[in-house]
Amino acid sequence: MRGRFRSLLVENATDIAGDWDAAAATDEGSSADRMRSLYASYRLDQIAHFICLVEPAAFEAAVDAILEGRSIDFLAKDRMQYAMMVVDHIEDLLPLPDFDTWARDYRDHPEAYRLYAHVLHREGRLP
């Protein structure tokens, strides 16, 4: 289950942000819309990273508690709705920076963010 959540988040983060390296190579990388996309991707990456750090049995128990006993059938059409309920719950618990704080840090250290995303998405390991 943990792997399924991680792959859903990675796929969504990649869809939202696109290619971080391409963003760095163009003026588009500094536009407000592009920054918002990168921020949304960063938030999903943080959730995916957190999920990978949790023991599988503990994660399954947490998902059960979050969903109040409803089971998830990842083949069912409502799997995304259940998955997003869990993701939203986890996101509310993580101490993630607000957009303005993150944007300042991103502008000061863009390479660190690109490296983090590269390792997480392209290399498939935790940074």
N, CA, C and O atoms as CSV, one atom per row, in Angstrom:
chain,resi,resn,atom,element,x,y,z
A,1,MET,N,N,0.830,-1.190,0.000
A,1,MET,CA,C,0.000,0.000,0.000
A,1,MET,C,C,0.873,1.252,0.000
A,1,MET,O,O,0.600,2.217,-0.714
A,2,ARG,N,N,1.932,1.219,0.818
A,2,ARG,CA,C,2.817,2.379,0.902
A,2,ARG,C,C,3.440,2.687,-0.452
A,2,ARG,O,O,3.541,3.850,-0.843
A,3,GLY,N,N,3.858,1.647,-1.166
A,3,GLY,CA,C,4.452,1.835,-2.484
A,3,GLY,C,C,3.456,2.410,-3.480
A,3,GLY,O,O,3.824,3.217,-4.334
A,4,ARG,N,N,2.205,2.001,-3.376
A,4,ARG,CA,C,1.168,2.513,-4.271
A,4,ARG,C,C,0.942,4.006,-4.031
A,4,ARG,O,O,0.818,4.781,-4.979
A,5,PHE,N,N,0.889,4.407,-2.748
A,5,PHE,CA,C,0.730,5.828,-2.435
A,5,PHE,C,C,1.917,6.614,-2.960
A,5,PHE,O,O,1.750,7.679,-3.555
A,6,ARG,N,N,3.115,6.092,-2.742
A,6,ARG,CA,C,4.309,6.805,-3.195
A,6,ARG,C,C,4.304,6.977,-4.704
A,6,ARG,O,O,4.610,8.059,-5.205
A,7,SER,N,N,3.957,5.921,-5.435
A,7,SER,CA,C,3.978,6.050,-6.890
A,7,SER,C,C,2.894,7.010,-7.384
A,7,SER,O,O,3.118,7.735,-8.353
A,8,LEU,N,N,1.731,7.029,-6.741
A,8,LEU,CA,C,0.698,8.001,-7.110
A,8,LEU,C,C,1.192,9.427,-6.887
A,8,LEU,O,O,0.981,10.301,-7.728
A,9,LEU,N,N,1.849,9.659,-5.751
A,9,LEU,CA,C,2.345,11.001,-5.431
A,9,LEU,C,C,3.459,11.424,-6.370
A,9,LEU,O,O,3.481,12.564,-6.835
A,10,VAL,N,N,4.376,10.526,-6.650
A,10,VAL,CA,C,5.475,10.848,-7.558
A,10,VAL,C,C,4.934,11.177,-8.943
A,10,VAL,O,O,5.377,12.131,-9.582
A,11,GLU,N,N,3.971,10.379,-9.402
A,11,GLU,CA,C,3.372,10.636,-10.713
A,11,GLU,C,C,2.693,12.006,-10.735
A,11,GLU,O,O,2.852,12.765,-11.692
A,12,ASN,N,N,1.940,12.320,-9.687
A,12,ASN,CA,C,1.261,13.617,-9.641
A,12,ASN,C,C,2.247,14.770,-9.516
A,12,ASN,O,O,2.066,15.810,-10.148
A,13,ALA,N,N,3.281,14.597,-8.714
A,13,ALA,CA,C,4.275,15.653,-8.559
A,13,ALA,C,C,4.985,15.924,-9.873
A,13,ALA,O,O,5.230,17.078,-10.224
A,14,THR,N,N,5.316,14.863,-10.602
A,14,THR,CA,C,5.979,15.026,-11.888
A,14,THR,C,C,5.056,15.700,-12.893
A,14,THR,O,O,5.490,16.560,-13.660
A,15,ASP,N,N,3.785,15.313,-12.890
A,15,ASP,CA,C,2.819,15.947,-13.791
A,15,ASP,C,C,2.678,17.435,-13.490
A,15,ASP,O,O,2.586,18.254,-14.405
A,16,ILE,N,N,2.663,17.777,-12.212
A,16,ILE,CA,C,2.476,19.175,-11.817
A,16,ILE,C,C,3.695,20.016,-12.173
A,16,ILE,O,O,3.559,21.086,-12.766
A,17,ALA,N,N,4.874,19.544,-11.818
A,17,ALA,CA,C,6.087,20.348,-11.993
A,17,ALA,C,C,6.712,20.209,-13.367
A,17,ALA,O,O,7.416,21.111,-13.822
A,18,GLY,N,N,6.468,19.106,-14.026
A,18,GLY,CA,C,7.127,18.888,-15.303
A,18,GLY,C,C,8.595,18.581,-15.077
A,18,GLY,O,O,8.953,17.910,-14.109
A,19,ASP,N,N,9.410,19.051,-15.933
A,19,ASP,CA,C,10.837,18.796,-15.874
A,19,ASP,C,C,11.545,19.935,-15.145
A,19,ASP,O,O,11.646,21.042,-15.673
A,20,TRP,N,N,12.032,19.670,-13.942
A,20,TRP,CA,C,12.699,20.704,-13.144
A,20,TRP,C,C,13.926,21.241,-13.858
A,20,TRP,O,O,14.218,22.434,-13.783
A,21,ASP,N,N,14.644,20.370,-14.548
A,21,ASP,CA,C,15.842,20.818,-15.262
A,21,ASP,C,C,15.475,21.766,-16.395
A,21,ASP,O,O,16.166,22.759,-16.623
A,22,ALA,N,N,14.395,21.467,-17.104
A,22,ALA,CA,C,13.964,22.349,-18.190
A,22,ALA,C,C,13.516,23.694,-17.632
A,22,ALA,O,O,13.757,24.732,-18.248
A,23,ALA,N,N,12.874,23.684,-16.487
A,23,ALA,CA,C,12.422,24.937,-15.873
A,23,ALA,C,C,13.614,25.818,-15.530
A,23,ALA,O,O,13.544,27.040,-15.660
A,24,ALA,N,N,14.694,25.210,-15.099
A,24,ALA,CA,C,15.876,25.981,-14.728
A,24,ALA,C,C,16.536,26.612,-15.948
A,24,ALA,O,O,17.196,27.645,-15.841
A,25,ALA,N,N,16.354,25.985,-17.104
A,25,ALA,CA,C,17.037,26.455,-18.304
A,25,ALA,C,C,16.280,27.543,-19.054
A,25,ALA,O,O,16.781,28.077,-20.043
A,26,THR,N,N,15.076,27.876,-18.590
A,26,THR,CA,C,14.280,28.871,-19.288
A,26,THR,C,C,13.849,29.977,-18.346
A,26,THR,O,O,13.911,29.832,-17.125
A,27,ASP,N,N,13.413,31.085,-18.927
A,27,ASP,CA,C,12.862,32.168,-18.116
A,27,ASP,C,C,11.570,31.755,-17.446
A,27,ASP,O,O,11.180,32.334,-16.433
A,28,GLU,N,N,10.896,30.746,-18.010
A,28,GLU,CA,C,9.644,30.252,-17.450
A,28,GLU,C,C,9.834,29.798,-16.000
A,28,GLU,O,O,8.898,29.852,-15.202
A,29,GLY,N,N,11.032,29.358,-15.666
A,29,GLY,CA,C,11.316,28.858,-14.332
A,29,GLY,C,C,11.086,29.879,-13.239
A,29,GLY,O,O,10.906,29.493,-12.084
A,30,SER,N,N,11.085,31.153,-13.548
A,30,SER,CA,C,10.908,32.171,-12.516
A,30,SER,C,C,9.513,32.793,-12.539
A,30,SER,O,O,9.231,33.668,-11.720
A,31,SER,N,N,8.636,32.376,-13.444
A,31,SER,CA,C,7.298,32.951,-13.498
A,31,SER,C,C,6.490,32.506,-12.283
A,31,SER,O,O,6.767,31.470,-11.678
A,32,ALA,N,N,5.486,33.310,-11.939
A,32,ALA,CA,C,4.655,33.015,-10.767
A,32,ALA,C,C,3.920,31.686,-10.924
A,32,ALA,O,O,3.858,30.899,-9.980
A,33,ASP,N,N,3.370,31.433,-12.095
A,33,ASP,CA,C,2.654,30.167,-12.308
A,33,ASP,C,C,3.592,28.976,-12.198
A,33,ASP,O,O,3.252,27.958,-11.595
A,34,ARG,N,N,4.760,29.108,-12.778
A,34,ARG,CA,C,5.734,28.017,-12.710
A,34,ARG,C,C,6.177,27.792,-11.271
A,34,ARG,O,O,6.326,26.647,-10.846
A,35,MET,N,N,6.388,28.852,-10.523
A,35,MET,CA,C,6.780,28.716,-9.118
A,35,MET,C,C,5.686,28.009,-8.316
A,35,MET,O,O,5.985,27.174,-7.463
A,36,ARG,N,N,4.443,28.334,-8.580
A,36,ARG,CA,C,3.323,27.669,-7.891
A,36,ARG,C,C,3.287,26.176,-8.235
A,36,ARG,O,O,3.013,25.345,-7.369
A,37,SER,N,N,3.561,25.842,-9.485
A,37,SER,CA,C,3.604,24.436,-9.883
A,37,SER,C,C,4.736,23.701,-9.179
A,37,SER,O,O,4.553,22.586,-8.691
A,38,LEU,N,N,5.899,24.326,-9.131
A,38,LEU,CA,C,7.034,23.711,-8.442
A,38,LEU,C,C,6.752,23.553,-6.952
A,38,LEU,O,O,7.145,22.554,-6.350
A,39,TYR,N,N,6.080,24.521,-6.361
A,39,TYR,CA,C,5.728,24.451,-4.942
A,39,TYR,C,C,4.753,23.302,-4.690
A,39,TYR,O,O,4.916,22.561,-3.720
A,40,ALA,N,N,3.753,23.143,-5.537
A,40,ALA,CA,C,2.799,22.041,-5.386
A,40,ALA,C,C,3.526,20.699,-5.513
A,40,ALA,O,O,3.249,19.763,-4.764
A,41,SER,N,N,4.454,20.617,-6.461
A,41,SER,CA,C,5.240,19.406,-6.631
A,41,SER,C,C,6.108,19.141,-5.404
A,41,SER,O,O,6.208,18.004,-4.944
A,42,TYR,N,N,6.728,20.181,-4.882
A,42,TYR,CA,C,7.558,20.060,-3.679
A,42,TYR,C,C,6.733,19.501,-2.513
A,42,TYR,O,O,7.201,18.617,-1.795
A,43,ARG,N,N,5.528,20.002,-2.325
A,43,ARG,CA,C,4.671,19.535,-1.229
A,43,ARG,C,C,4.343,18.050,-1.394
A,43,ARG,O,O,4.385,17.296,-0.422
A,44,LEU,N,N,4.019,17.627,-2.614
A,44,LEU,CA,C,3.748,16.208,-2.847
A,44,LEU,C,C,5.001,15.364,-2.632
A,44,LEU,O,O,4.922,14.258,-2.098
A,45,ASP,N,N,6.145,15.879,-3.042
A,45,ASP,CA,C,7.401,15.163,-2.816
A,45,ASP,C,C,7.652,14.958,-1.324
A,45,ASP,O,O,8.102,13.890,-0.909
A,46,GLN,N,N,7.364,15.971,-0.526
A,46,GLN,CA,C,7.572,15.854,0.914
A,46,GLN,C,C,6.652,14.794,1.517
A,46,GLN,O,O,7.060,14.049,2.408
A,47,ILE,N,N,5.425,14.726,1.039
A,47,ILE,CA,C,4.487,13.718,1.523
A,47,ILE,C,C,4.960,12.327,1.116
A,47,ILE,O,O,4.930,11.399,1.924
A,48,ALA,N,N,5.395,12.181,-0.135
A,48,ALA,CA,C,5.905,10.894,-0.608
A,48,ALA,C,C,7.124,10.465,0.200
A,48,ALA,O,O,7.248,9.297,0.568
A,49,HIS,N,N,8.007,11.392,0.471
A,49,HIS,CA,C,9.206,11.113,1.251
A,49,HIS,C,C,8.814,10.643,2.652
A,49,HIS,O,O,9.356,9.660,3.158
A,50,PHE,N,N,7.878,11.345,3.269
A,50,PHE,CA,C,7.406,10.971,4.605
A,50,PHE,C,C,6.822,9.554,4.597
A,50,PHE,O,O,7.127,8.754,5.481
A,51,ILE,N,N,5.993,9.246,3.612
A,51,ILE,CA,C,5.376,7.926,3.539
A,51,ILE,C,C,6.440,6.833,3.453
A,51,ILE,O,O,6.283,5.766,4.047
A,52,CYS,N,N,7.512,7.091,2.722
A,52,CYS,CA,C,8.585,6.105,2.594
A,52,CYS,C,C,9.319,5.863,3.905
A,52,CYS,O,O,9.922,4.807,4.095
A,53,LEU,N,N,9.270,6.827,4.801
A,53,LEU,CA,C,9.966,6.692,6.080
A,53,LEU,C,C,9.160,5.903,7.118
A,53,LEU,O,O,9.703,5.468,8.134
A,54,VAL,N,N,7.878,5.725,6.857
A,54,VAL,CA,C,6.999,5.031,7.810
A,54,VAL,C,C,7.028,3.531,7.524
A,54,VAL,O,O,6.989,3.105,6.369
A,55,GLU,N,N,7.097,2.741,8.589
A,55,GLU,CA,C,7.053,1.286,8.445
A,55,GLU,C,C,5.753,0.878,7.758
A,55,GLU,O,O,4.702,1.446,8.056
A,56,PRO,N,N,5.799,-0.091,6.847
A,56,PRO,CA,C,4.588,-0.484,6.109
A,56,PRO,C,C,3.391,-0.819,7.002
A,56,PRO,O,O,2.280,-0.368,6.727
A,57,ALA,N,N,3.594,-1.593,8.054
A,57,ALA,CA,C,2.468,-1.962,8.929
A,57,ALA,C,C,1.889,-0.736,9.626
A,57,ALA,O,O,0.673,-0.616,9.774
A,58,ALA,N,N,2.759,0.169,10.050
A,58,ALA,CA,C,2.293,1.390,10.713
A,58,ALA,C,C,1.549,2.283,9.725
A,58,ALA,O,O,0.568,2.932,10.086
A,59,PHE,N,N,2.017,2.315,8.479
A,59,PHE,CA,C,1.336,3.126,7.477
A,59,PHE,C,C,-0.053,2.575,7.188
A,59,PHE,O,O,-1.017,3.335,7.091
A,60,GLU,N,N,-0.159,1.257,7.050
A,60,GLU,CA,C,-1.464,0.654,6.798
A,60,GLU,C,C,-2.428,0.932,7.950
A,60,GLU,O,O,-3.605,1.212,7.720
A,61,ALA,N,N,-1.935,0.856,9.188
A,61,ALA,CA,C,-2.781,1.152,10.348
A,61,ALA,C,C,-3.210,2.618,10.337
A,61,ALA,O,O,-4.353,2.938,10.660
A,62,ALA,N,N,-2.289,3.503,9.966
A,62,ALA,CA,C,-2.623,4.931,9.903
A,62,ALA,C,C,-3.665,5.207,8.824
A,62,ALA,O,O,-4.589,5.993,9.037
A,63,VAL,N,N,-3.521,4.571,7.682
A,63,VAL,CA,C,-4.500,4.742,6.600
A,63,VAL,C,C,-5.871,4.271,7.069
A,63,VAL,O,O,-6.875,4.941,6.829
A,64,ASP,N,N,-5.914,3.125,7.734
A,64,ASP,CA,C,-7.189,2.622,8.269
A,64,ASP,C,C,-7.813,3.623,9.224
A,64,ASP,O,O,-9.019,3.862,9.181
A,65,ALA,N,N,-6.991,4.208,10.087
A,65,ALA,CA,C,-7.508,5.185,11.052
A,65,ALA,C,C,-7.994,6.452,10.342
A,65,ALA,O,O,-9.043,6.996,10.685
A,66,ILE,N,N,-7.238,6.909,9.366
A,66,ILE,CA,C,-7.627,8.115,8.631
A,66,ILE,C,C,-8.940,7.892,7.887
A,66,ILE,O,O,-9.801,8.771,7.849
A,67,LEU,N,N,-9.080,6.725,7.308
A,67,LEU,CA,C,-10.283,6.422,6.532
A,67,LEU,C,C,-11.399,5.818,7.383
A,67,LEU,O,O,-12.424,5.377,6.862
A,68,GLU,N,N,-11.184,5.806,8.692
A,68,GLU,CA,C,-12.192,5.321,9.634
A,68,GLU,C,C,-12.676,3.925,9.292
A,68,GLU,O,O,-13.878,3.661,9.273
A,69,GLY,N,N,-11.724,3.024,9.021
A,69,GLY,CA,C,-12.076,1.640,8.792
A,69,GLY,C,C,-12.481,1.280,7.377
A,69,GLY,O,O,-12.612,0.095,7.073
A,70,ARG,N,N,-12.684,2.247,6.499
A,70,ARG,CA,C,-13.013,1.924,5.108
A,70,ARG,C,C,-11.778,1.339,4.438
A,70,ARG,O,O,-10.684,1.885,4.579
A,71,SER,N,N,-11.934,0.270,3.734
A,71,SER,CA,C,-10.780,-0.328,3.063
A,71,SER,C,C,-10.622,0.283,1.681
A,71,SER,O,O,-11.587,0.732,1.062
A,72,ILE,N,N,-9.383,0.287,1.215
A,72,ILE,CA,C,-9.092,0.846,-0.108
A,72,ILE,C,C,-8.870,-0.311,-1.065
A,72,ILE,O,O,-8.051,-1.195,-0.811
A,73,ASP,N,N,-9.597,-0.297,-2.156
A,73,ASP,CA,C,-9.369,-1.223,-3.248
A,73,ASP,C,C,-8.767,-0.384,-4.370
A,73,ASP,O,O,-9.468,0.388,-5.024
A,74,PHE,N,N,-7.454,-0.540,-4.588
A,74,PHE,CA,C,-6.780,0.326,-5.559
A,74,PHE,C,C,-7.217,0.064,-6.995
A,74,PHE,O,O,-6.808,0.786,-7.904
A,75,LEU,N,N,-8.032,-0.944,-7.211
A,75,LEU,CA,C,-8.560,-1.163,-8.544
A,75,LEU,C,C,-9.904,-0.472,-8.731
A,75,LEU,O,O,-10.405,-0.376,-9.852
A,76,ALA,N,N,-10.488,0.008,-7.643
A,76,ALA,CA,C,-11.795,0.660,-7.719
A,76,ALA,C,C,-11.653,2.079,-8.243
A,76,ALA,O,O,-10.587,2.690,-8.156
A,77,LYS,N,N,-12.756,2.594,-8.791
A,77,LYS,CA,C,-12.713,3.933,-9.389
A,77,LYS,C,C,-12.559,5.039,-8.354
A,77,LYS,O,O,-12.145,6.148,-8.694
A,78,ASP,N,N,-12.888,4.752,-7.087
A,78,ASP,CA,C,-12.789,5.796,-6.063
A,78,ASP,C,C,-11.452,5.774,-5.323
A,78,ASP,O,O,-11.304,6.450,-4.305
A,79,ARG,N,N,-10.497,5.023,-5.810
A,79,ARG,CA,C,-9.201,4.933,-5.124
A,79,ARG,C,C,-8.523,6.293,-4.991
A,79,ARG,O,O,-7.888,6.578,-3.976
A,80,MET,N,N,-8.660,7.139,-6.025
A,80,MET,CA,C,-8.011,8.449,-5.970
A,80,MET,C,C,-8.622,9.307,-4.869
A,80,MET,O,O,-7.908,10.024,-4.169
A,81,GLN,N,N,-9.921,9.237,-4.718
A,81,GLN,CA,C,-10.582,10.017,-3.663
A,81,GLN,C,C,-10.079,9.581,-2.285
A,81,GLN,O,O,-9.760,10.425,-1.448
A,82,TYR,N,N,-10.006,8.276,-2.046
A,82,TYR,CA,C,-9.503,7.785,-0.765
A,82,TYR,C,C,-8.030,8.153,-0.574
A,82,TYR,O,O,-7.620,8.577,0.506
A,83,ALA,N,N,-7.251,7.986,-1.629
A,83,ALA,CA,C,-5.827,8.320,-1.540
A,83,ALA,C,C,-5.644,9.801,-1.220
A,83,ALA,O,O,-4.783,10.156,-0.416
A,84,MET,N,N,-6.439,10.662,-1.837
A,84,MET,CA,C,-6.310,12.099,-1.580
A,84,MET,C,C,-6.744,12.458,-0.162
A,84,MET,O,O,-6.212,13.401,0.423
A,85,MET,N,N,-7.698,11.722,0.397
A,85,MET,CA,C,-8.074,11.948,1.796
A,85,MET,C,C,-6.874,11.684,2.705
A,85,MET,O,O,-6.609,12.447,3.634
A,86,VAL,N,N,-6.161,10.613,2.431
A,86,VAL,CA,C,-4.980,10.272,3.228
A,86,VAL,C,C,-3.883,11.308,3.012
A,86,VAL,O,O,-3.273,11.776,3.974
A,87,VAL,N,N,-3.632,11.668,1.760
A,87,VAL,CA,C,-2.599,12.659,1.436
A,87,VAL,C,C,-2.913,13.995,2.106
A,87,VAL,O,O,-2.029,14.615,2.697
A,88,ASP,N,N,-4.157,14.436,2.017
A,88,ASP,CA,C,-4.540,15.703,2.655
A,88,ASP,C,C,-4.332,15.659,4.159
A,88,ASP,O,O,-3.886,16.639,4.756
A,89,HIS,N,N,-4.651,14.536,4.769
A,89,HIS,CA,C,-4.470,14.392,6.212
A,89,HIS,C,C,-2.985,14.478,6.582
A,89,HIS,O,O,-2.607,15.184,7.518
A,90,ILE,N,N,-2.156,13.754,5.837
A,90,ILE,CA,C,-0.710,13.783,6.093
A,90,ILE,C,C,-0.162,15.191,5.875
A,90,ILE,O,O,0.636,15.683,6.673
A,91,GLU,N,N,-0.591,15.834,4.794
A,91,GLU,CA,C,-0.104,17.181,4.487
A,91,GLU,C,C,-0.436,18.152,5.620
A,91,GLU,O,O,0.375,19.015,5.956
A,92,ASP,N,N,-1.618,18.015,6.206
A,92,ASP,CA,C,-2.003,18.889,7.316
A,92,ASP,C,C,-1.105,18.711,8.533
A,92,ASP,O,O,-0.955,19.632,9.336
A,93,LEU,N,N,-0.507,17.531,8.671
A,93,LEU,CA,C,0.340,17.247,9.831
A,93,LEU,C,C,1.802,17.634,9.627
A,93,LEU,O,O,2.529,17.846,10.598
A,94,LEU,N,N,2.232,17.728,8.383
A,94,LEU,CA,C,3.643,18.046,8.109
A,94,LEU,C,C,3.909,19.547,8.248
A,94,LEU,O,O,3.082,20.370,7.854
A,95,PRO,N,N,5.054,19.891,8.804
A,95,PRO,CA,C,5.414,21.315,8.947
A,95,PRO,C,C,6.025,21.875,7.659
A,95,PRO,O,O,7.219,22.166,7.605
A,96,LEU,N,N,5.199,22.020,6.633
A,96,LEU,CA,C,5.669,22.512,5.338
A,96,LEU,C,C,5.634,24.039,5.310
A,96,LEU,O,O,4.744,24.655,5.898
A,97,PRO,N,N,6.603,24.647,4.625
A,97,PRO,CA,C,6.627,26.117,4.563
A,97,PRO,C,C,5.494,26.659,3.693
A,97,PRO,O,O,5.004,25.984,2.787
A,98,ASP,N,N,5.094,27.890,3.991
A,98,ASP,CA,C,4.109,28.539,3.117
A,98,ASP,C,C,4.806,28.897,1.801
A,98,ASP,O,O,6.030,28.826,1.697
A,99,PHE,N,N,4.010,29.283,0.801
A,99,PHE,CA,C,4.555,29.531,-0.531
A,99,PHE,C,C,5.643,30.598,-0.530
A,99,PHE,O,O,6.694,30.399,-1.140
A,100,ASP,N,N,5.415,31.727,0.141
A,100,ASP,CA,C,6.392,32.822,0.093
A,100,ASP,C,C,7.728,32.406,0.694
A,100,ASP,O,O,8.782,32.739,0.153
A,101,THR,N,N,7.694,31.685,1.803
A,101,THR,CA,C,8.929,31.216,2.441
A,101,THR,C,C,9.651,30.244,1.522
A,101,THR,O,O,10.859,30.346,1.312
A,102,TRP,N,N,8.885,29.291,0.973
A,102,TRP,CA,C,9.474,28.313,0.073
A,102,TRP,C,C,10.063,29.003,-1.167
A,102,TRP,O,O,11.173,28.671,-1.583
A,103,ALA,N,N,9.337,29.950,-1.754
A,103,ALA,CA,C,9.783,30.626,-2.979
A,103,ALA,C,C,11.103,31.364,-2.745
A,103,ALA,O,O,11.994,31.324,-3.594
A,104,ARG,N,N,11.233,32.036,-1.603
A,104,ARG,CA,C,12.504,32.720,-1.299
A,104,ARG,C,C,13.641,31.707,-1.215
A,104,ARG,O,O,14.721,31.931,-1.761
A,105,ASP,N,N,13.391,30.593,-0.530
A,105,ASP,CA,C,14.429,29.583,-0.393
A,105,ASP,C,C,14.754,28.948,-1.743
A,105,ASP,O,O,15.918,28.683,-2.045
A,106,TYR,N,N,13.728,28.706,-2.548
A,106,TYR,CA,C,13.950,28.136,-3.880
A,106,TYR,C,C,14.806,29.074,-4.734
A,106,TYR,O,O,15.734,28.629,-5.409
A,107,ARG,N,N,14.496,30.347,-4.705
A,107,ARG,CA,C,15.281,31.307,-5.497
A,107,ARG,C,C,16.734,31.374,-5.027
A,107,ARG,O,O,17.643,31.589,-5.828
A,108,ASP,N,N,16.947,31.185,-3.709
A,108,ASP,CA,C,18.309,31.212,-3.169
A,108,ASP,C,C,19.066,29.907,-3.413
A,108,ASP,O,O,20.294,29.913,-3.510
A,109,HIS,N,N,18.336,28.780,-3.514
A,109,HIS,CA,C,18.976,27.466,-3.622
A,109,HIS,C,C,18.289,26.568,-4.646
A,109,HIS,O,O,17.905,25.449,-4.307
A,110,PRO,N,N,18.123,27.021,-5.890
A,110,PRO,CA,C,17.375,26.206,-6.858
A,110,PRO,C,C,18.025,24.852,-7.141
A,110,PRO,O,O,17.332,23.860,-7.366
A,111,GLU,N,N,19.335,24.818,-7.128
A,111,GLU,CA,C,20.019,23.560,-7.436
A,111,GLU,C,C,19.729,22.485,-6.392
A,111,GLU,O,O,19.620,21.309,-6.739
A,112,ALA,N,N,19.604,22.861,-5.134
A,112,ALA,CA,C,19.290,21.889,-4.082
A,112,ALA,C,C,17.919,21.259,-4.324
A,112,ALA,O,O,17.742,20.058,-4.124
A,113,TYR,N,N,16.961,22.059,-4.748
A,113,TYR,CA,C,15.621,21.538,-5.029
A,113,TYR,C,C,15.625,20.642,-6.266
A,113,TYR,O,O,14.963,19.604,-6.280
A,114,ARG,N,N,16.353,21.029,-7.288
A,114,ARG,CA,C,16.430,20.201,-8.490
A,114,ARG,C,C,17.103,18.865,-8.183
A,114,ARG,O,O,16.657,17.823,-8.663
A,115,LEU,N,N,18.167,18.889,-7.391
A,115,LEU,CA,C,18.860,17.656,-7.027
A,115,LEU,C,C,17.942,16.748,-6.208
A,115,LEU,O,O,17.896,15.540,-6.439
A,116,TYR,N,N,17.219,17.325,-5.259
A,116,TYR,CA,C,16.289,16.550,-4.436
A,116,TYR,C,C,15.246,15.868,-5.326
A,116,TYR,O,O,15.010,14.668,-5.187
A,117,ALA,N,N,14.623,16.614,-6.231
A,117,ALA,CA,C,13.596,16.057,-7.119
A,117,ALA,C,C,14.204,15.000,-8.043
A,117,ALA,O,O,13.579,13.974,-8.311
A,118,HIS,N,N,15.414,15.248,-8.526
A,118,HIS,CA,C,16.073,14.289,-9.413
A,118,HIS,C,C,16.296,12.960,-8.691
A,118,HIS,O,O,15.974,11.900,-9.227
A,119,VAL,N,N,16.836,13.016,-7.499
A,119,VAL,CA,C,17.111,11.792,-6.742
A,119,VAL,C,C,15.808,11.057,-6.432
A,119,VAL,O,O,15.735,9.837,-6.577
A,120,LEU,N,N,14.800,11.779,-6.015
A,120,LEU,CA,C,13.529,11.173,-5.641
A,120,LEU,C,C,12.816,10.564,-6.845
A,120,LEU,O,O,12.301,9.450,-6.753
A,121,HIS,N,N,12.779,11.277,-7.973
A,121,HIS,CA,C,12.011,10.822,-9.131
A,121,HIS,C,C,12.817,9.984,-10.110
A,121,HIS,O,O,12.382,8.901,-10.503
A,122,ARG,N,N,13.964,10.463,-10.499
A,122,ARG,CA,C,14.729,9.776,-11.548
A,122,ARG,C,C,15.524,8.605,-11.011
A,122,ARG,O,O,15.650,7.579,-11.679
A,123,GLU,N,N,16.068,8.751,-9.798
A,123,GLU,CA,C,16.860,7.661,-9.235
A,123,GLU,C,C,16.023,6.722,-8.374
A,123,GLU,O,O,16.461,5.619,-8.048
A,124,GLY,N,N,14.817,7.159,-8.006
A,124,GLY,CA,C,13.904,6.312,-7.245
A,124,GLY,C,C,14.386,5.964,-5.858
A,124,GLY,O,O,14.100,4.882,-5.345
A,125,ARG,N,N,15.114,6.875,-5.251
A,125,ARG,CA,C,15.575,6.631,-3.881
A,125,ARG,C,C,15.349,7.889,-3.059
A,125,ARG,O,O,15.077,8.963,-3.594
A,126,LEU,N,N,15.468,7.729,-1.738
A,126,LEU,CA,C,15.279,8.883,-0.875
A,126,LEU,C,C,16.539,9.732,-0.838
A,126,LEU,O,O,17.641,9.208,-0.678
A,127,PRO,N,N,16.380,11.031,-0.984
A,127,PRO,CA,C,17.532,11.926,-0.933
A,127,PRO,C,C,18.128,11.986,0.470
A,127,PRO,O,O,19.109,12.695,0.693
